Amino acid sequence: MAEGTQQDPAQTGTHSAVRRDWTRAEVQALFALPFNDLLFRAHSLHRANFEPNAVQLSTLLSIKTGACPEDCAYCPQSARFDTGLKAEALLPLEEVKRAAAEAKANGATRFCMGAAWRSPKDRDLEKVAAMVREVKALGLESCVTLGMLKPHQAEQLADAGLDYYNHNLDTSPEYYGEIISTRTYEDRLDTLENVRAAGVKVCCGGIVGMGESDGDRAELLRTLANLPQQPESVPINELVPVAGTPLGETAKLDPFEFVRTIAVARILMPRSYVRLSAGRTEMSDEMQALCFFAGANSIFYGERLLTTGNPQNDRDRALFERLGVKPETRVTTEVAVSCGT
C-alpha cells in the first residue's frame, strides 16, 4: 500500500490474524457489505481457522431457577416481572450428575450450568464447585454462569477445574441502560477480568433483537473483539420474547440481520467459537444453515435452555445430516488468544 493511502475499512478482516483495535467505522463497514460479500469473507476466515463442517455441542442446565433480583428486561427469571415462572432452589448434586451424564450420552462435549443469582454467596459457590468437579469427572468441559464474581470466587471455581465462565455483555455500552439498571457495564467487565485473572476461559456474547440499532449490534461485537483477550466462546442469542417481561412484545429481528451479526462476529473474532444460542426454536433450517456458513460452529443442544425451549435433539441431528455437518466428538481445546458464550 502506498504511503499515505488509507485502507478501506470494509476490506479489513480478510485474514486470520487476531486484532483488538477495531474502530467503529471498520465494524459498521463490515455490517454494510453486500450480504454475499460479507458471508464469503466470514466463511473464508472460518474455513481458515476451523473444520468447516464440525459443530461443537453444549448442553445447558438451570441449576437454580428464578427469583433473581436483577431487572434485565429480557429475562423471565427476574423477581420484578410476572412471567408465571416458578422459582426453584439449587438442584441437588446427584440430579446435576444425572443431567450431565445424559448430555454426554446425547453427544454434548460441554455441560453448562446456570444459576439465577446477582452474584453467588460463598456457601453456594462450594456446592457449584462440587458440581464442576463431577462434570469434569465425566470427561466433559464445564461452564457456569452465576452472575458477578469476586476475585476469590473466580479462583475457587478455577481450583475446582472450571473450564469456562459465561458472563454476557448483552448489548452495546450505549444501549445497555435501556435493558438493565441493576448492574453496570463496568460490573460485567470487572467479572470478566476476575475470571481471566483466575485462569478460566471466557464465554461472552450478547443478545440481539432487543430493539437496539444496527450501530448497537456493531458496538457490542466491537467491544467483545477489543477486550484484552478475546472470548474463547461467543454466544449470539436472538431475543426470545417472554410475556410479562418489558421486551415481551418486541418485534422479531430481520433474519438476515441476525446472520450478518454472526458473520461479523466471525470476522472480528476469527479464532473464537461462535455459538448459535437462544432463539433457535424460531429459526428455520435454512436460517440456521446460513448461520453455520457465516461462521457459527457451536450450539446449545437439548430440549431446553435455562427457561425457554430449544430445538429437540432429533431435529438437530436431522439438520446436521442434511447439511453434512458432524458434531465435534472431542473435548475442544479452544485457543486462548492474547495476540478468540
N, C-alpha and C positions, 0 to 999 in steps of 0.2 A: 504494500500500500504506500502510495506516495506520501512524503512528509506533508503534514497539514491537512490530509484528506480524512474526513470523518467517516467511520463505518456506519452504514445504515443499521439502525437498531434492529430492524426485522431480520437482518442477516446474522445476528449473533445466535449463539446456542447451537451451532452446527457440528460440534464435536463433543466428545465425552468428558472433556476437562471440567472439573467442578469449580464454579465461580461462586463467590459470596459478595459480589459487588454490583449486583443488578440494579439498574436505575428504573425509576417509574416509567420513563419513556420507552425503554427497551422492552419491558414486560407488556406494556399496553400495545406496543407494535406487534408483538407476537400474537396477542389476542385478536388483533385486527387483520392478520393474514387471511387470505382466502382459505376456506376450510380444507381443501385438498392439500394445499401447500403446508399448512400447519400440521396436518396428520402425517404427511410424508416426512417432515422434519422430525416430528416426535417419534415416529416408528423407526426411523433410521437410527436415532440415538438409542432407542430401546433395544434394537437388534444388536447394536454395538456393545451393549453392556449386560444383556441378559439373554437367556434362552427364550426366543420369541414365542414359543408355543407351550410355555410352562406357567402355571399359576399357583402361587402359594395359598394354602387353605388355613384359615384361622377360625376357631370357634369361640364365641363369646358367651359367657355366663354371668348373669346378675347374681352376685353373692350377697348383696344387701340392697333391697329394693325400696324406693320411695322415702317420703318424709325428709327430703333434702331441704335445708334452709335457704338455698340459693334461689334466685329469681330468673334463671335462664329462660328466655321467652319461648324456647322451642321444647322445653323438657317436661314430660308428663310426670316426672318424679319429684318435681318441686312441691313442697308442702303449701305453697302460696296459691296453687291452682287446683281447681276441682275437676279432675280428669277421670275420676272413678277408679284410680289405681289404688290397690290395697298395699299398704306398707308391710314389709316383711323384714324380720331381723336377719342378722348374719347367718348364712347357711352353716350347718354342721360340716365338719371336715370330711366325714365319710360320704356325704352327699356330693361334695365337690369332687372327691376322688372318683366316684362313680361316673359323674358327668365327664370328667377329663378322660377316663378310660374309654367311654363311649365315643367321644370326639376322636380319639386316636384310631379306634376301630373303624370309624367312618372316613378316615383319610386326612384328618387335620394334623398339621405339624406344629401348630402353636395354639395354646389354650390361654384365653384372655379372661380375666375376672374383673368385674366392675362393681363398685360399691357406691351408693348414693350418699356420699359424705361431702361436706365442705372441705374438711381435712380429717384424717383419721386420728382417733385417740391412740395413745401408745398401747393401751391394754388391748385394743382391737388389732393393732398392727402385728402383734405377735401371733395372733390367730391367722392373719393373712399370710404371714411369713411361713407358718406351718403348711398352709395350702400351697404356697410356691414350692416348698420342698417336696411335697407329694407329687405335684405336676412334673417337676424335674425328674423324680424317680421313675416316672413312666416313660421317660425319653422324649418328652415334649418340650418345646420352648415355652417359657412362661411370660405372661404380660399382665399387669394390673393397671387399673385406673381407679384412684381413690380420692381424687381431689388434690388440694395443695399439700405439699410435703415440706417438712423442715429438714435441714441437712442430716440430722441424726436418724431421721426416719428413712431417708433415702439410703443411708449407709446400712441400716438394719435389713432392708429389703435386698440390698446388694449382697450382704452376708448370707442371706437365705438362698442365693443363687438366681435372683430375678434377672431375666434377660432384657425385658423391655418395660418401660413405663409410658403409658399413654396419658397425654395431657394436651388437649387440642387448644389452639388459639381461637378457633371458631370462625372469626371473620377478620376484617381489616381493623387496624387500630382506630381508624376514623369512625367506623360503623359500630364498633363494639358497644359503646354506650347505649345504643338503641336496643341492644339484645340483653345485656346484663348490667346490673348496677351493684351487685353484692360482692364482687371482687374485680380488681382492676386488671388491665392488660399486663401491667408490670408484675402483678402477683403470679400470673401464668408464666411469664418469662423467668421469674425467680425460681419457680418449681423446676422448670427445665434445667436451669443452671445447677440446682441442687442434685438433680438426677444425674447429670453429666459428671459432676464432681465425684459422685459415688461410683462411677464406672459402669452405670447401667445405660443401655441403649435407649434411644428416644423414639417413641411413636407419637407423631404430632401432625395434625392436619386441621381440617375445618369443615364447615357446613355451608353449602351454597343453596340458593333458593329461598333465603330468609327475607327477601325484599331489598337486598343490597344491590348496588350498582355494578356495572361492568368493572369500573375502577376499583371497587372494593374487592372483587374477586382477584384482580391483578395484585392489589396490595397485600392481600392475605398470602398469596403464593410468593411474592417478593420477600415478605417478612420471613417466611419459612426458609427460603433459599439463602437468605443473607444472615441466618443465625451463625454464631461462631463455628458450629459444626452442624451440617445438615442432618435432619432426622433420617434414621435408617428406614423408617416406615412412615408413609404419609397417607393417612386415610382421608379420602374425599367423600364426604357424606352429602346426599341430597336430602333436604328437609322432608321429613315425614310429618305433615301437619296433624296435630292431635287436638281433638275438640277439648275445649276448656283451657288451652294454653293461649297466650296472646297471639301466637302465629297459627292458630288453628284454622284460619280461613285464608291463608296465604295462597296466592295463585301459583300454579306449578311453573317452574323454570323451563324455558325452551330446551328440549333435549340436546340440540346442537350446542347450546351454551355450556351445558354440563360436559359434553365431550371435549369442547375446547378447553375447559378447565383441567381435565385430565391430561390433555396434550401439553398444555403449558407447564403443568407440574412436572411432567416427564422431561421437558427441555431444561427447565431450571434446576431440576434435581436428578441428573441422569443416572446416578448410581443408587438412588433410593428405591425401595419397593413402594409403588403407588397402589393403595388399596381402594378398590371399589367397595364402598361401605354401605351405610344406611340408604334406603331408598330403592334397593334393587327389586323389591317386590313389585313396584310400579313400573319398572323398566322392561321394555320389550327385549326379546332375544337379540334383535337387530341392534338396538342401542347398546346393549352390553358388548356385543361383538365389536362395535366401533370403539368402545372404551378400551377393550383389550388391544386393538390395533393401535390406539393412540398412546398406549404405554401402561395401562393398568395391568398389574401382574400379581395381585393379591386380592382375595375376597374374604368376607365373613361367610362361613359355611355352616348351615344348620337352619333350623326352623324359626329361631327367634334371635333377636339381638338382646339388648337389655330389657326393653319392654315392648318393642314393636316387632312385627313379623319380618321374616326373611324367606327367600325362595327355598323350597324344600330341597333336600339333597338330591332326590331323583331328577328334579328339573335341572339342577346344575350339572349332574352327570350327563343328562341327555344333551344339554347345550355344548358341553365340552366335546362330546362325541361328534356332534355335527360340525364343530369348528376344528377338530383335530388337535384340541388342546389337552395337555396332560397335567394333572396335579403334580406339584413337586412332592416327591416322596422322601427326600432327605430333610433333616432339620437345617434350615438355612443358616449360612454364615454371612450375614449382610455386612458389607464393607463399612467400617466406621471411618468416614471421610473427614479429614481435617485439613486438607489441602486446597450419599447420601444416605399413621395411625400413625 
